[in-house]
């Protein structure tokens, strides 16, 4: 004698809601437009090396560009967490993993302080 296996008549898994057929559809609600994103200064410039320059004047220029950046605080926090060795991150200059107020120029310091 052969056993028969009871199989469901539909191909959907039990417990899932029915789809199609007479189920009323919800009306399509249009989505709000995406917010306008401002370009980030470090991504929009032609010279990405500006943020890792040797010249103190160029690093100060990069700090100014970071001034109005919308992700400035997150950039600085991420750089501190990662221990970035150098460059301008979040509007601050990093050197050897520490934030410094300004970068000294290359070479030996002057013996006499300029007036």
C-alpha positions in Angstrom: 0.0 0.0 0.0 1.4 3.4 -1.0 1.3 6.3 1.3 0.1 9.7 0.0 1.7 12.9 1.3 -0.6 15.8 1.8 0.8 18.8 0.0 -0.6 22.3 0.1 -2.5 23.4 -3.0 -0.6 26.7 -3.2 3.1 27.3 -3.5 3.4 29.9 -0.7 4.8 29.1 2.7 2.3 28.8 5.5 2.0 31.8 7.7 2.8 34.4 5.1 0.2 36.9 4.0 -1.5 36.3 0.6 -0.2 38.4 -2.3 -2.0 39.4 -5.3 -5.6 38.5 -6.0 -8.3 40.5 -4.2 -6.0 42.0 -1.6 -6.3 45.8 -1.8 -3.1 47.6 -2.6 -1.9 50.6 -0.7 -1.6 53.8 -2.8 1.9 54.8 -3.9 3.1 57.7 -1.7 5.7 59.8 -3.4 9.0 60.1 -1.4 10.4 63.4 -0.3 13.2 64.6 -2.5 16.7 63.8 -1.2 18.5 66.6 0.6 20.9 68.6 -1.4 24.4 67.5 -0.4 27.2 70.1 -0.4 30.5 68.8 -1.8 33.1 68.2 0.8 36.1 70.5 0.4 38.6 67.6 0.6 36.8 65.7 -2.2 36.0 68.6 -4.5 39.5 70.2 -4.9 41.8 69.5 -7.8 44.8 69.0 -5.4 44.1 66.3 -2.7 47.8 66.7 -1.7 46.9 70.1 -0.2 45.8 68.3 3.0 49.2 66.6 3.4 51.5 69.4 2.2 54.9 70.2 3.6 54.4 74.0 3.4 52.8 75.6 6.5 51.1 78.1 4.2 49.4 75.3 2.2 48.3 73.6 5.4 46.7 76.8 6.7 44.9 77.1 3.4 43.5 73.5 3.9 42.4 74.4 7.4 40.5 77.4 6.0 38.7 75.1 3.5 37.7 72.8 6.3 36.1 75.7 8.2 32.6 75.3 6.7 32.7 71.6 6.1 29.5 69.8 7.2 31.4 66.7 8.5 34.2 68.6 10.2 33.5 67.3 13.7 33.1 63.7 12.6 36.3 64.0 10.5 38.3 65.2 13.4 36.9 62.5 15.8 37.7 59.8 13.3 41.2 61.0 12.8 41.8 61.1 16.6 40.3 57.6 16.9 42.6 56.2 14.1 45.6 58.1 15.3 46.3 59.7 11.9 50.1 60.4 11.6 49.9 63.6 9.6 47.8 65.9 7.5 44.8 68.2 8.0 41.8 66.4 9.5 38.7 68.3 10.7 40.4 71.6 10.3 43.3 70.7 12.6 46.9 69.9 11.7 48.2 66.4 12.8 51.9 65.7 13.1 53.1 62.4 14.5 49.5 61.6 15.6 49.1 64.7 17.7 47.1 67.9 16.9 49.4 70.9 16.6 48.4 74.6 16.3 50.7 75.3 13.3 53.4 73.6 11.4 57.0 74.9 11.5 58.7 75.3 8.1 61.5 72.9 7.2 65.0 73.6 8.1 66.9 74.8 11.1 65.1 77.4 13.4 66.5 80.9 13.4 69.0 81.8 16.1 67.6 85.3 16.4 63.9 85.8 16.7 62.6 88.0 13.9 60.9 91.2 15.0 
